[in-house]
Structure formats: structure tokens, C-alpha cells
Amino acid sequence: VVRSALVANHEVGIFSRGGTVRVEGTVVRDTAERPADGAMGMGILSECGADGSCGSLTVTDSLVAGNRVAGIQSVGVALAVEGSVIEDTLAAQGDGRFGIGISAGCVDPEACSPVTVTRSQVRRSREVGVSLGSLEATVIDSVIEDTLGEEASGDRGYGVSGYCAPEMDTCGRIVVTGCVVRRSSTVGLMVEGPDLEVISSSIDETRSRPGDLAGGRGIVA
């Protein structure tokens, strides 16, 4: 998908299952929820095929904005985001949860590929800017800023979050290099389980939760 625009669709702007997908110089914005139940609304969603093949998703020099639940979401797929802007990701219409700029995770040990985010900007997400679950992930020369907190509860608002998926036998590893994580809510980098390495990065101006004015920590691991 090259130099194209996908605007105001429903459920998902671009959906792929297996195979190799490249999105370049493209705008994916304002994807709306599924009218039947208020679910979905993702900008780009990529997952493994029924035969177990996961393939890859590459998003380059693109704008992913104003979508719901997740701007870019990958499950098991090799994800590379480079030189792109992911901004203003909204919560789910139905329950006010999520609103994650980039969400990448694995649910099957046999189908789990690495993730890289390079020279990209993730701005004004709700629950988490970049969420990484039980995989090998590298975030390089990127800016994650103004993560606002969950719409429904005001909780979270992490710039980068790493966690162990219950289906996996490993928690993975996250490397953050040359990045700025700014004005997150509650915690800038919240990593529960995965190995974490932070190099030449700035985590600053982390805010307390709006509800109880607690938190505001730079890194919790």
C-alpha cells in the first residue's frame, strides 16, 4: 500500500493475516468502531494466518492518526515501523479502554517475531504509547510523548509498557536507544517481566495520575 489514503473506514483501516505487507507514504486515519458493538476501530491490524504463517508488516513514512483501540496492532508478526507518526489514538467506543499507539505481542511461542520502531513519533495515545508483550523489541531514535491515561478510568498512560503474556514461556527483551519518552502519565517506562535496557535516552516530565495524583515515576521495572 503505497502513497494512499484510508480514511473513515470501519473496524480496521488495513487488515492482514500472514504474508508480507508494506505500507509506505500512506495515511490511515479516523477508523471508526464496528457499529454493532462499538468494538475495534484499529488503523492497521496484522496477525498470523490460520496455517501458522505470520509474515511481516512494515510501516514506513506514514501517518496513522485518530484511530481507535490501537493505531498499529500486530500479533506474532514481524513488525517494523520507521519514520512514521502514530498519533491521537482513541479508546474503544464501547468501554473506553485501550487507545494504544503501537501494540505488539505474542500469544504462541511458535509464532513470535521481533519488533523494531525507528525514527518514529507516537503522540497523544490514551492507555499506552508503545505496548510490547513477550517479544524481542527495539525502539530507536523515537519520541513517545503526551500519553494521556485510560479514558474510562484515567489509569495507566504509560509511555512504553512491557509485559509477560500468560500464553508465553518467556517475557522477551526490550531495548530503548536514543529515545525521548516525555509527559507520560503514572510511569514513563513500565516494564513488568521482560529484560530492559535503556541507552542514551531521556524519560522526563512524567505526570501523576489525574485521579489520585499518585505516580509520576520515570522507570519502573
Secondary structure, 3 states (H helix, E strand, C coil): CECCEEECCECEEEEEECCEEEEECCEEECCECCCCCCCCCEEEEEECCCCCCCCEEEEECCEEECCECEEEEEECCEEEEECCEEECCECCCCCCCCCEEEEEECCCCCCCCCEEEECCEEECCCCEEEEEECEEEEEECCEEECCCCCCCCCCCCEEEEEECCCCCCCCEEEEEECCEEECCECEEEEEECCEEEEECCEEECCECCCCCCCCCEEEEC
